[in-house]
Amino acid sequence: MKPATLYIDGFIRPFTMEEVKQLVSRTVSPINLDEHFFMNVAKTFCYVTYPSMEAARKAKEVMYTFLDGYNGSREETKFPESFGNKLRVRFTSIMASTMKKDQKSASDDQPADKRQKVDTVVVLEDLFRKTEARPVIYYKPLTEAEVELRGIDHA
């Protein structure tokens, strides 16, 4: 039997990874959740590989009838609020283990110092000055060169 993979997208947080793993293995277990389950960092979609096409079809049907949300459509099903409002479940030719390897190799390709560096948030107060009066007005003072160019007196 050839393994089959489901692509599930439309997740809206908050939920735990454990809740998603329970959802995808509700009646049919994937081959191995550690190797054949992949969820992106933003937790908006996942790939799950099942041992056969029949097992994947059964898992898809279970997801469609999960709780009271079945609306008759094979494209969108209402899931519990913790997973977001609409999830889409589709078959794909991409294996979950492939996605996991691709993500790992992409992070390995980055230099260690880049992985360690955290993007800092720049706030307006760092870039501009602001008035104390309300409404607040942000402004950038002129440089000495701009003052000389405009011929403004510092009196």
Buried (B, 14 or more C-beta within 10 A) or exposed (E): EEBBBBBBBBBBEEBEEEEBBEBBBEEBBBBEBEBBBBBEEEBBBBBBBBBBBEBBBBBBBBBBEBEEBEEEEEEBBBBBEBBBEBBEBEEBEEBBBBBBEEEEEEEEEEEEEEEEEEEEEEEEEEEEEEEEEEEEEEEEEEEEEEEEEEEEEEE
